[in-house]
Amino acid sequence: MNQLLFVPADSHIANLANGKLIMIKKSFLFIAIASAMAMLFSCENKIATIKALDVADTLPMEVIYNINMIYSDSGVVKAKVLAELMQSIEDTNPRMEFPKGLKAYFYNKSGQIISVLKSKYGINHTRLGLVEVRDSVELFNKSKGEKLNTQKLIWDRRTHKIYTDVDIKITTPDKVIFGKGLEAEEDLSKRIIHNISGEILVEEERDSL
């Protein structure tokens, strides 16, 4: 069960016939393609849902400074969000807005931080379970040393996945990848990059400096 907690910031097969082997390979290929297509449609649906929302200028019902929000599942902390300012708005699209930005920490089952997300603006669409961050978005995977930079990102708190349909830059220890559109786990693993426009090896980038 997902929970949101507010905390004060201070406190064999060898020997098979060739025909069977070919059928098995085709089956695996079909499954892989089907999985990728399902992930793509899921991404497009989440992004379309966010774009369809009418975020009108509504006065906040509640304003909280220096907030610390903890997201847990079955008693296990999954994420923590820190923000200087949060505005709670109740209208046709109930949400929490973070006009001064936010910083989110994602944890593994052992309670260790696996990735960190930063942005200058954010909206938590509470009814949908989607968090939208914009402006100078950065997601850093601590264990792999990989970093994502973009201007817009959607984080699905229920599936622990991230999506975007805008330009991205992923920096790894050995290369830099540019593209437009991404789906991945919240730690940047199992990622699918769309419309890859370039890839630069880190050594090549250093040599050109």
C-alpha positions, 0 to 999 in steps of 0.5 A: 500500500502506497503512503505519503507522510509529511515530516517537518524539515527540521526534525534442452536446450540443446538437441532441439530441431532447428525449426523449434529453435527458430520458433523459440527465438521468434517468440522471444523477439515477439515478447521483447517487441511487445514489451517495448511497445507497451512501455511506449504506449504507457509513456505516451498516455502519461504524457498526454494525461499531464498535457490535458490537465487544466492547471488554472491560476487558483489560490492555494488552500495551504502553504507550507515552507521547508517541507519534507515528504516521505513516500512509503510502500508497505512500510518501506521508504521509497522516496523523500521529497524536500522543498522550500515551498509547497502550495496545496491546491484543491480544484478540478485538478488537486495538486501540490505545487513547488514553485521554488523547486524540489529535491527528491531522493530515491531509496532501495530496499536496504534504505540506501539512496540510489538516485537524486532528482532536482528541478526548479519547479514541480507539480504533484498531481495527487489524484493521478500519482504523477509528479511533473518536474520542469526547468533544469531537471537533473536525475543522478544515479549514485551507484552507476555515476549516470546523469540525466539532464532535461527540461521536463520529466514525469515521475510515476510514483506508483510504477516507479518509472520516469517519462519525457518527450523533450530533449535529453542528455545522458552522461555516463562514465564513458559517453554522452548520449543525446536524444528526444524522449525517454522511458526508464526506471526511476534510477535510470535503469532499463531505459529506452531513449527515443530519437537518438541524435548523437553519442560522444565518447568521453575520451573524444570529448576530452581530446576536443577540449 
